[in-house]
Structures are given as structure tokens and as C-alpha cells.
């Protein structure tokens, strides 16, 4: 309805302007301008060289819902005298009086004022704004080009956002500066719509951000929002919804609009919703009348346990500090306009005297009548009332006027007047030829254009006696600052509204919140701030999972998966640990992965190491036995040179297994398979040559077979072993040169640990190495198998066959076991295969011989070995 009325008034104004323009174009311009019609408004005036206008709420209602033009209009009957509103008007009068006495600010210039009462009614406030812009003089002469000093050079007001929107929409067309002290709608920061609007009170946008700072400080992310059904509330609602989520990650449990009229059913629905909601914090951007209706229903339903957050519109309203409401509203935190100090203001108020005011200053008389309950009219005496004499003692009167301890809107008015005065002063200090306007000209009081004063107002910058810096940003907003108030409910039932902090925006630090939490009164049994969240914060080690169809504040906490962590509260996702790290059991930090390899210190490593050393020791013992008994037939008959070489190669086989134990390094990776391959080829080559020698000796014993032995002399045997071993050495060399085995961190087997292993590099090289050993072993096995039935009493071919059978069985079983063994167990399998095959060869080939040499020395003779020894009966 307010927006419709504004459009209606704008249309009427435009129509009047069009008609006047048509009239002026069709007639000869008169030498003077004459006011055709006049608004009859409640006001207070003071003459001066320069006039400042002011709009204040001195009455809070009017009997006229609409204004009309009449030739002799009656004085509008505004009802409900508002003493704080009158104090606001007197603040402007005091500031102008103080400036006039200041020899440094606007010297030789006297400021005057025209202050009007808007009666808290839109059409009266709009009419007053138009009257300030056009003037109330019946007739005034024109200067050249119809230019002259405007009626007012700037306006302080209006306190209401809706009224300011209406007035600024029209007066902004003429660039007439308007400096409001109480209109907070963030829409007024739009310089396209309101190019001449300024204000000394923070906008609702900052008020919203200030409240969000408080909510963020206490961790309140789940709140309810109630707003009034007007421009003030609706703009706040839109701003709050977007900023709350963006700045603090919070969201609204509900958002409701409070009707202006007393609709019990509507308020009952709203309070029912508040009672059902899990949100414990309620933010209210509304006016006193809304709170009265709302709290009446809250008391009726006995809805307790809520933390109320008040906007600046009702934070300091004493009408809510009643015994009925305070059990529910106690502990309220609210945003309040910055409190300031104005030295000498109370003394100025004490000097108010209706007898010294002229007939146009009706406001003073109205205040006097309201304060002393009398009338200046003699008719009042006939009706039994008291007639005011003007000699009443104001100092002894009980009135809010003299309470200057909490000067908040008054301080904004004081700054607004001084801002206009400083802009005028800067303008008058302009040096001709260096001015900011066309041709470097300066503005003068005689030909002052409103937009010229607006230019200086945009650049004004000064500091108040209270220490606050005043300047306007590109949107016409002053540097914002709010006090944070707390409603302290005292034991005696009274209420104290105490200052517990402030929130402000500085040029360099941005928004700053300062709170003295020790002073805050919490209206709960715990005496601690409540918790108001839809879902409890997700601790480190978990991440947020949104609930489908729910606000973003409502979520589940899902533990991070293995290998991922979250080290912050309310993490949106878990982050993966680096390659060499793994998540801790709590999933809140990364720990270095455990490393795994076949170690000398673990039981398996110890067993394999012990077995390897044992095999080496046995080989050494056997070698010692054979060395000691080297002249005996048993040792000599079995090709002692190859036997010694075979024992050395077996010893190397046992020792090479140690290269597979311990942390893999480049040299061990390169050496382990080469040493293993060459040692086993040396061993199997010796066995193969021994087998071939046995077969050759047997054939040489037959007629005509002596020629075969010449191919198996000592030199040929050594040469054969050397050639066969050299082939393996060449294979290893080619493998190491082309694709050498290297240490490798394998993370594929286990996620939580690193398996250190030797990557074979070339699988083909490894296969050729094993294949070559296998070919030699198979040849040895086949030859030994064919020679197993030779007639010698001690046929070594049988033992070679058995040893090769063990060897082949071990290595055939090794391949699938090796492929399917992860990590260190692959190395363990290979070590086990080396040890098992080495022990098989050692026991099968040298066990029987040692048995005869040590335990059956009587069989260690040539005849016994050849089978020609006779047994005695």
C-alpha cells in the first residue's frame, strides 16, 4: 500500500508540473513566482542566510489520512506527542545554534532552519518535503534565468525509510541533498534511484552483516527470522537470506512477515511455528507495535527458551520492558545506533521557553502543553483545565526530553547537520579560477544550485568532538558503527539495557566485532549462550553430507574413507593423503605409511637368515671334511675338483639368499638376481658336467669306448663349467644394462603401508635367467636318470637324479607361489626356494658321501666303491 501511495503522489506531482509548464509557456513570464497553494504543516522555523530543512516525528499519528489543497487550510491535527521526536528536532536546532556561534565554521554566515513534523504519516511527510524544497513564501522575485537561492539547501531527515524513498524519488531529480539520520533501508544506497540521498546511520545491509557477525561469533547457524510488512522489513529479509548463508554458512529455519494490524490468528500461526522449530534464536526486524502483538501471543503460549536478537528499531524501546514480557525477552541482544555525547545539549534544552518562541514555532508550545498538562488557549480554562503560563520550571518536570545519557538518533542528527555545514564551508572556501565546476568556477550563496552543494557533501570529511570520523562513501553511506546492547533483567523486576560491545567497519580492517561476554546476561538456567544449530558440527575426521530436501545447515556427518582426512570442523569433503602417507585411525591427519619389507628383525627374516647361515656353515663343514679326506677313494673317485667347486657354488647359493633380506637398495636389487642366477648356474653346471663324466666313464669301460674320455679331461670339465656359467653371466649383464632391477615403493598391495621391493625391470630378462637354469637342471636330470642303473657299487648318478628331482620340483612350485605372493612374501618365497633347492642338492649329493667318510670308513676303499670287495662270512 505504501508503494501505491508513493506512485500516486508522484503522478500527481508530475501532472501539476506539466500543467504549470504549459501555463508558463502560453503566457508572459511574471517578474516573480507566486505560490499557488500552500501546505499547512506543523513546524518550527528560524531565519538565516542559509536555511536547512528538517523532517521529524514529533507526533506519531494524524487524524488526516490524506492531504488536500485548500485556499485556507486548517492546521492538521496530529495526535500523540512524541517527546523523543521533539528532542530530535531540538538537536538540529542546537547544532545550528552551535555552528552559528563557531567562528571557524561558516564565519559571517548565519544558518537558519525550517523543521516540520511528519506526524508518522506518509502523505504529511511527503508534503513537508515538497514544502521545504519549494518554500512557503507566498511570493518571491526571480533572478536572471529563474535562478536564486533555494528555500533550503539541504534536508535532515526523514527518519522513516518509506518516507525517505518517496521524498528522495522526487527531490533527487533536482539533486537536493537529503541526509537522513534514521532511514536504514539498503535500497536507499542505490545512487541511480536516489542520487542525492545521504545518511549518518548505517544501512540495513550493514545491520544485517553486524547481526551475522554476532550469530557467527556464537555459532548460531539455525535461526528464525521475523520482519515487518514494510520496505524496512522486506528489504532486510532479502538481504539477510542471501548474506547469512554466504558469510557464515547459516540458514533460516523459518521466515515470517509480521502484519501491522492486530491479527491474532496470524500471530498465533507464527508463534506456533516458533514453538515447533528447533531453532533457539529468533531475529526480529520490526517495530514496537509488532513486538507488542507478537509477545502477547508468546506469553499466551508460554514459549520459552528463545534467544531474541533485536534490530535497531526496537532495541531501545522501553515500552517492552514490562513484567509481562521480560521473563521471555530478558537476555535479548540487540543492535543499537551508536551512542554519542553532545556537550552543552542539556543546558540548551533547559532554556526552552514557549514565550520566547514566535507564533510559527508550534512544536515548543505543543511540548510545553504535553509536559505540564496545560493549554495556552483560554478556552481550556473554561473546560476546567489548566492554562499554561510559560513560567513553569522545566528543570523540575518529569520528561524524557532532558535524558541525554543515551543520545543515539540525536547523535546522527548532530553529525548530519555538521556534514551539511562542513560542505557549505568547503564550498565558500573555493578560490575563483580553481573551482571544480565549469571554467574552474565556484558556487556562491546567491546562485547556489543544490547539485553544487551535493558535490561538496560527497567529499566532506571531519571528526566529531566525540572522536568519530564522518564521511560518505560512493553510495552516500557514512562509516557504519553499531553498539551491541543486552537486556539485563534485574532481581527487583527492573530492566537495564547495557552496552556489551560494538561492531563497526573500518577502512583497513573491514568488519570488526568486539564483545564483552562476561557482561552478557543469558536468560537461561545454564547462564550460558544457547546452541542453535540444525545439525551439530562435523568433527575432524568426518565430512558434511547434505540431507536431500533440507536446508544446507541440515546434514549428516560421514566418516572419511580410508586414505582421506579432514582436519577441520564442518569439512565439505575429505582430502586424500599424499602418496607416502595414510589416514590416521581418527581420519583427522595423515601419518607416514608403515613400510614393509623382509627384514632381519622380524621372525620370518630371522628364520630365513638363520637357515641361510646354517646352510653356509654346513657347506663349509663338508668342504672341510672333503679337504681333510681329499686323498681317500671316496673323494677322489667322485671328481674331487668338481666336488669342491660344487660346494663353493652351493655356499654362494646359500649366501646370495641374504641379499633378498633387508631394505631393498639399488645395489642389492641389482646383485641379488645376478648372484642367484650365476651361483645356481655354476652349481647346476658342475652337476651337469659330473653327470656327463659318469656317463663317459661308464662307456669308456666298454670295448672301444676309451676314445670318449679324451673329451672329458680336467681342462674340458673346467672349460664346460666356465662356458655354461659365462652364458648366464652374459644374460645377467644384458639384463642389468637394458632394464636393471630397482627399488620400488609398491602401494598396490596395501593402502595403509608401503611395500619396498625390487622391481625386476625386465620380466623377459628374469624369465630368461630362470629358464636357463631350468634347461641346465632338466639336462642334468635326464642324463642322471639315464645313468641311474650303472653297475658301480656307489653310483652317483642315482643321487644326482634325486637331487635334480628335488631341485626341479622346488622351482616348478616356486613360479606360481612367487606370482601369487604379495610384497615381502614374494621375496620370502624366492629365498625359501633357494634354500630348499640348495639343501636338496647338498643333502642328496654330499650326505651319503659324508656318511661313508665319517661313519663307515671301512667302505671308503677303492674295492668297496668299485664293488669288488668280498664280504667275510
Residue pairs with C-beta under 8 A, 6 or more apart in sequence:
2 122
2 162
2 230
2 231
3 231
5 122
5 123
5 166
6 122
6 126
6 162
6 165
6 166
6 169
9 123
9 126
9 166
10 166
10 169
10 170
13 130
13 170
29 146
31 141
31 142
32 139
32 140
32 141
32 142
33 139
33 140
33 141
33 142
33 146
34 138
34 139
35 134
35 135
35 136
35 137
35 138
35 139
37 69
37 70
37 71
38 73
38 131
38 136
38 138
39 67
39 73
39 127
39 128
39 130
39 131
39 136
40 73
40 74
40 75
40 76
41 76
41 116
41 117
41 124
41 127
41 128
41 131
42 58
42 59
42 75
42 76
42 78
42 116
42 117
42 119
42 362
42 363
42 366
43 114
43 115
43 116
43 117
43 128
43 360
43 361
43 362
43 363
44 89
44 93
44 113
44 114
44 115
44 357
44 360
44 361
44 362
44 363
44 364
45 112
45 113
45 114
45 115
45 358
45 360
45 361
46 93
46 96
46 112
46 113
47 112
48 96
48 100
48 110
48 111
48 112
48 113
49 109
49 110
49 111
49 112
49 445
50 109
50 110
50 111
50 112
50 149
50 153
50 424
50 445
51 111
51 112
51 113
51 114
51 151
51 152
51 153
52 92
52 96
52 111
52 112
52 113
52 114
52 152
52 153
52 154
52 155
52 156
52 417
52 420
53 113
53 114
53 115
53 116
53 129
53 132
53 151
53 152
53 154
53 155
53 156
53 157
54 89
54 92
54 113
54 114
54 115
54 116
54 155
54 156
54 157
55 115
55 116
55 118
55 125
55 128
55 129
55 132
55 155
55 156
55 157
55 158
55 159
55 163
55 167
56 85
56 86
56 88
56 89
56 92
56 115
56 116
56 117
56 118
56 157
56 159
57 82
57 85
57 88
57 117
57 118
57 119
57 120
57 159
57 160
58 78
58 81
58 82
58 85
58 86
58 89
58 117
58 119
58 363
58 366
59 78
59 79
59 80
59 81
59 82
59 85
59 117
59 119
59 120
59 366
60 79
60 80
60 82
60 85
60 119
60 120
61 78
61 79
61 80
61 119
61 120
61 121
62 76
62 77
62 78
62 79
62 119
62 120
62 121
62 124
63 76
63 77
63 78
63 79
64 76
64 77
64 121
64 123
64 124
65 121
65 123
66 123
67 76
67 123
67 124
67 127
75 362
76 119
76 124
78 117
78 119
78 121
78 124
81 366
81 367
81 370
82 120
83 367
83 370
83 371
83 399
83 400
83 401
84 400
84 409
85 117
86 363
86 366
86 367
86 401
87 349
87 400
87 401
87 410
88 159
88 181
88 409
88 410
88 413
89 115
89 117
89 363
90 348
90 349
90 352
90 401
91 342
91 345
91 407
91 410
91 413
91 414
92 113
92 115
92 156
92 413
92 417
93 113
93 115
94 342
94 344
94 345
94 348
94 349
94 414
95 413
95 414
95 417
95 418
96 111
96 112
96 113
96 417
97 348
98 344
99 105
99 106
99 111
99 417
99 418
99 421
100 106
100 110
100 111
105 421
105 422
105 425
106 421
106 424
106 425
106 428
109 424
109 428
109 445
111 421
114 132
114 136
114 151
114 152
115 363
116 128
116 131
116 132
117 124
117 128
117 363
118 124
118 125
118 128
118 157
118 158
118 159
118 160
118 163
119 125
120 160
122 162
122 163
122 166
125 158
125 160
125 163
125 166
125 167
126 163
126 166
126 167
129 155
129 158
129 163
129 166
129 167
129 170
129 171
130 167
130 170
132 151
132 152
132 155
133 150
133 151
133 152
133 155
133 171
133 174
133 176
134 151
135 150
135 151
135 152
136 151
137 151
140 148
141 148
142 148
143 446
143 447
147 447
147 449
148 446
148 447
149 445
149 446
149 447
149 448
150 176
150 448
150 450
152 176
153 177
153 420
153 424
153 448
153 450
153 453
154 176
154 177
154 178
154 179
154 420
154 423
154 450
154 453
154 457
155 167
155 171
155 176
155 177
155 178
155 179
156 179
156 180
156 181
156 413
156 416
156 417
156 420
157 164
157 178
157 180
157 181
158 164
158 167
158 178
158 180
158 183
159 180
159 181
159 182
159 183
159 409
160 182
160 183
161 183
161 184
161 185
161 187
161 188
161 230
161 231
161 232
161 235
162 185
162 230
162 231
162 232
163 183
164 178
164 180
164 183
164 185
164 188
164 197
165 185
165 187
165 188
165 194
165 231
167 178
168 178
168 188
168 193
168 194
168 196
168 197
169 193
169 194
171 178
171 196
172 178
172 193
172 194
172 195
172 196
172 197
174 196
174 450
175 195
175 196
175 449
175 450
175 451
175 454
176 196
176 450
177 196
177 198
177 420
177 423
177 450
177 453
177 454
177 457
178 196
178 197
178 198
179 198
179 199
179 200
179 416
179 419
179 420
179 457
180 188
180 197
180 198
180 199
180 200
180 201
180 416
181 199
181 200
181 201
181 409
181 412
181 413
181 415
181 416
182 201
182 337
182 409
182 412
183 199
183 201
184 199
184 201
184 202
184 203
184 204
184 207
184 232
184 312
185 203
185 204
185 231
185 232
185 235
186 203
186 204
186 205
186 208
186 235
186 236
186 239
187 193
187 231
187 235
188 194
188 197
188 199
188 203
188 476
189 203
189 205
189 475
189 476
189 477
190 475
191 474
191 475
191 476
194 476
195 454
196 450
196 451
196 454
197 476
198 416
198 419
198 457
198 472
198 476
198 477
198 478
199 416
199 476
199 477
199 478
200 412
200 413
200 415
200 416
200 419
200 470
200 478
201 312
201 337
201 409
201 412
201 478
202 210
202 477
202 478
202 480
202 481
202 482
203 477
203 480
204 232
204 235
204 236
204 239
204 285
205 239
205 243
206 477
206 480
206 482
206 505
207 236
207 311
207 312
207 335
207 482
208 236
208 239
208 240
208 243
208 244
209 243
209 247
209 511
210 335
210 480
210 482
210 503
210 511
210 513
211 240
211 283
211 309
211 311
211 335
212 240
212 243
212 244
212 247
212 248
212 250
213 503
213 511
213 513
214 309
214 333
214 484
214 503
214 513
214 515
215 221
215 223
215 244
215 248
215 250
215 281
215 309
216 247
216 248
216 250
217 513
217 515
218 529
219 531
219 533
219 537
220 250
220 280
220 281
220 307
220 532
220 533
221 248
221 249
221 250
221 251
221 532
221 533
221 534
221 553
222 250
222 251
222 253
222 278
222 279
222 280
222 281
222 532
222 533
222 534
222 553
223 244
223 250
223 252
223 253
223 279
223 281
223 282
223 283
223 309
223 532
224 252
224 253
224 254
224 255
224 256
224 273
224 274
224 277
224 279
224 281
224 282
224 283
225 237
225 240
225 241
225 252
225 254
225 255
225 256
225 282
225 283
225 285
226 255
226 256
226 257
226 258
226 270
226 282
226 283
226 284
226 285
226 286
226 290
226 294
227 233
227 234
227 236
227 237
227 255
227 256
227 257
227 258
227 284
227 285
227 286
228 257
228 258
228 260
228 285
228 286
228 287
228 290
229 257
229 258
229 259
229 260
230 260
232 285
232 313
233 257
233 258
233 285
233 286
234 257
236 285
236 311
237 255
237 257
237 285
240 252
240 283
240 285
241 252
241 255
244 250
244 251
244 252
245 251
245 552
249 552
249 553
249 570
250 553
251 534
251 551
251 552
251 553
251 554
252 551
253 277
253 278
253 279
253 534
253 551
254 273
254 274
254 277
254 279
256 270
256 273
258 267
258 270
258 284
258 286
258 290
258 293
258 294
259 266
259 267
260 289
260 290
262 293
264 297
267 293
267 294
267 296
267 297
268 297
268 301
270 294
270 297
271 294
271 297
271 298
271 300
271 301
271 303
272 301
274 282
274 298
274 303
274 306
275 301
275 303
278 534
279 532
279 534
280 305
280 306
280 307
280 530
280 531
280 532
281 306
281 307
281 309
281 530
281 532
282 306
282 307
282 308
282 309
283 309
283 311
284 290
284 291
284 294
284 308
284 309
284 310
284 311
284 314
285 311
285 313
286 294
286 311
286 313
286 314
287 313
287 314
288 313
288 314
288 317
288 319
288 320
291 314
291 317
291 320
292 319
292 320
295 320
295 324
295 325
295 328
295 329
298 328
299 324
299 325
299 328
303 328
304 327
304 328
305 524
305 530
306 328
307 331
307 332
307 333
307 522
307 523
307 529
307 530
307 532
308 328
308 329
308 331
308 332
308 333
309 332
309 333
309 334
310 332
310 333
310 334
310 335
310 485
311 334
311 335
312 334
312 335
312 336
312 337
312 482
314 320
314 334
315 332
315 334
315 335
315 336
315 485
315 497
316 334
316 336
316 406
316 408
316 485
316 497
320 329
321 487
321 494
321 495
323 493
326 487
326 489
326 493
326 495
327 489
327 523
329 487
329 523
330 487
330 488
330 489
330 495
330 521
330 523
331 486
331 487
331 489
331 520
331 521
331 522
331 523
331 524
332 486
332 487
333 484
333 485
333 486
333 500
333 520
334 484
334 485
334 486
334 487
334 497
335 482
335 483
335 484
335 485
335 503
336 408
336 482
336 483
336 484
336 485
336 499
337 408
337 409
337 411
337 412
337 482
337 483
338 408
338 411
338 412
338 468
338 481
338 482
338 483
338 502
339 406
339 407
339 408
339 411
339 483
339 499
340 407
340 408
340 410
340 411
340 414
340 415
340 464
340 466
340 468
341 407
341 411
341 465
341 466
342 404
342 407
342 410
342 411
342 414
343 465
345 404
345 407
345 410
346 402
346 404
349 394
349 401
349 402
349 404
350 394
350 395
350 402
352 364
352 367
352 394
353 364
353 390
354 364
354 365
354 368
354 376
354 388
354 390
355 390
355 391
357 364
357 365
365 376
365 388
367 401
368 374
368 376
368 388
368 390
368 392
369 375
369 376
369 388
371 392
371 394
371 397
371 399
371 401
372 386
372 388
372 392
372 397
373 386
374 380
374 385
374 386
374 387
374 388
374 392
375 385
375 386
375 387
375 388
376 387
376 388
376 390
377 387
378 387
380 386
380 387
381 387
394 401
394 402
395 402
404 410
407 414
408 483
411 466
414 464
415 464
415 468
415 470
415 478
418 462
418 464
418 470
419 457
419 460
419 462
419 470
419 472
420 453
420 457
422 460
422 462
423 453
423 456
423 457
423 460
424 453
424 456
426 456
426 459
426 460
427 442
427 443
427 452
427 453
427 456
428 445
430 436
430 442
430 443
431 442
432 441
432 442
433 440
434 440
434 442
435 441
435 442
435 443
436 455
437 443
437 452
437 455
443 449
443 452
443 453
457 472
458 472
458 476
460 470
460 471
460 472
461 469
461 470
461 471
462 469
462 470
462 471
463 469
463 470
464 470
468 479
468 481
469 479
470 478
470 479
471 478
471 479
472 478
473 479
479 504
479 505
479 506
479 507
480 504
480 505
481 502
481 503
481 504
481 505
482 502
482 503
482 504
483 499
483 501
483 502
484 499
484 500
484 501
484 502
484 503
484 515
485 497
485 498
485 499
485 500
486 497
486 498
486 499
486 500
486 519
486 520
486 521
487 495
487 496
487 497
487 521
488 495
488 496
488 497
488 498
488 521
489 495
489 521
489 523
490 496
498 519
498 521
500 515
500 516
500 517
500 519
500 520
501 513
501 514
501 515
501 516
502 513
502 514
503 511
503 512
503 513
503 514
504 511
504 512
505 511
505 512
506 512
520 529
522 528
522 529
522 530
524 530
533 553
534 550
534 551
534 553
534 554
534 555
535 553
535 554
535 555
535 556
535 557
536 557
537 569
537 570
538 544
538 555
538 557
538 566
538 569
538 570
538 571
539 557
539 569
539 588
540 565
540 566
540 567
540 568
540 569
540 571
540 586
540 587
540 588
541 559
541 560
541 565
541 566
541 586
541 587
541 588
542 557
542 558
542 559
542 560
542 566
542 571
542 587
543 557
543 558
543 560
543 566
543 571
543 572
543 573
543 574
544 555
544 556
544 557
544 558
544 570
544 571
544 572
545 555
545 556
545 557
545 558
546 552
546 554
546 555
547 554
547 555
547 556
559 587
560 566
560 574
560 583
560 587
561 574
562 582
562 583
562 751
562 752
563 576
563 577
563 582
563 583
563 751
563 752
564 574
564 575
564 576
564 577
564 583
564 587
565 574
565 575
565 577
565 583
565 584
565 587
565 588
565 589
565 590
566 573
566 574
566 575
566 587
566 588
567 588
567 589
574 587
577 583
577 590
578 590
579 747
580 592
580 593
580 745
580 754
581 590
581 591
581 592
581 593
582 590
582 591
582 592
582 593
582 751
582 752
582 753
583 589
583 590
583 591
584 590
584 591
593 747
593 752
593 753
593 754
594 752
594 753
594 754
595 753
595 754
595 755
595 756
596 750
596 753
596 754
596 755
596 756
596 823
596 824
597 662
597 663
597 664
597 755
597 756
597 757
597 823
597 824
597 827
598 604
598 605
598 608
598 660
598 661
598 662
598 824
598 827
598 828
598 831
599 605
599 661
599 662
599 663
599 824
600 606
600 609
600 661
600 662
604 824
604 828
605 661
605 662
608 657
608 661
608 828
608 831
608 832
608 835
609 658
609 661
611 835
612 654
612 655
612 657
612 658
612 831
612 835
613 654
615 650
615 653
615 654
615 835
615 838
615 839
615 842
616 651
616 654
616 655
618 842
619 647
619 650
619 651
619 654
619 842
620 651
622 647
622 842
622 846
622 850
623 644
623 647
623 648
623 651
625 850
625 853
625 854
626 635
626 640
626 643
626 644
626 647
626 846
626 849
627 644
629 635
629 853
629 860
630 636
630 640
632 853
632 860
633 860
633 861
633 862
633 864
633 865
634 794
634 849
634 852
634 853
634 860
634 865
635 643
635 849
635 853
637 794
637 862
637 865
638 690
638 796
638 849
639 690
639 693
639 717
641 714
641 717
641 718
642 686
642 689
642 690
642 693
642 717
642 721
643 690
643 846
645 682
645 686
645 721
646 683
646 686
646 687
646 690
646 841
646 845
647 846
649 679
649 680
649 682
649 683
649 686
650 683
650 838
650 841
650 842
652 675
652 679
652 682
653 676
653 679
653 680
653 683
653 834
653 837
653 838
654 834
654 835
654 838
656 672
656 675
656 676
656 679
656 834
657 676
657 831
657 834
657 835
659 668
659 671
659 672
659 675
659 676
660 672
660 827
660 830
660 831
660 834
661 827
661 831
662 668
663 756
664 743
664 744
664 756
664 757
664 758
665 743
666 742
666 743
668 758
669 740
669 741
669 742
669 743
669 758
669 759
670 736
670 740
670 741
672 741
672 758
673 732
673 735
673 741
673 758
673 760
673 766
673 769
674 732
674 735
674 736
676 830
676 834
677 728
677 731
677 732
677 769
677 770
677 772
677 773
678 725
678 728
678 729
678 732
680 773
680 834
680 837
681 724
681 725
681 727
681 728
681 772
681 773
681 776
682 721
682 725
683 838
683 841
684 773
684 776
684 777
684 780
684 807
685 720
685 721
685 724
685 725
685 776
686 721
687 780
687 800
687 803
687 804
687 841
687 845
688 720
688 724
688 776
688 779
688 780
688 783
689 717
689 720
689 721
690 796
690 800
691 780
691 783
691 784
691 787
691 797
691 800
692 712
692 720
692 783
693 712
693 717
694 787
694 790
694 795
694 796
694 797
694 800
695 783
695 786
695 787
695 797
696 708
696 709
696 711
696 712
697 709
697 712
698 787
698 790
698 792
699 705
699 708
700 706
700 708
700 709
724 776
727 772
728 769
728 772
728 773
731 765
731 768
731 769
731 772
732 769
734 765
735 761
735 762
735 765
735 766
735 768
735 769
738 762
738 765
739 761
739 762
739 765
740 761
741 758
741 759
741 760
741 761
742 758
742 759
742 761
743 756
743 757
743 758
743 759
744 756
744 757
744 758
744 759
745 754
745 755
745 756
746 754
746 755
746 756
746 757
746 823
747 754
747 755
749 755
749 822
749 823
750 822
750 823
755 822
755 823
755 824
757 823
757 824
757 826
757 827
758 827
760 766
770 811
770 815
773 811
774 808
774 811
777 804
777 807
777 808
777 811
778 808
780 800
780 804
781 801
781 804
781 805
781 807
781 808
783 797
784 797
784 798
784 800
784 801
784 804
785 801
787 795
787 797
788 795
788 797
788 798
788 801
789 795
790 797
791 867
792 865
792 866
792 867
793 864
793 865
793 866
793 867
794 852
794 864
794 865
796 845
799 844
799 845
799 848
800 844
800 845
802 844
803 840
803 841
803 844
803 845
806 836
806 837
806 840
806 841
806 844
807 837
807 840
807 841
810 833
810 836
810 837
810 840
811 833
811 837
813 833
814 829
814 830
814 833
817 829
817 833
818 826
818 829
818 830
818 833
821 828
821 829
852 859
852 860
853 860
858 864
859 865
861 869
863 869
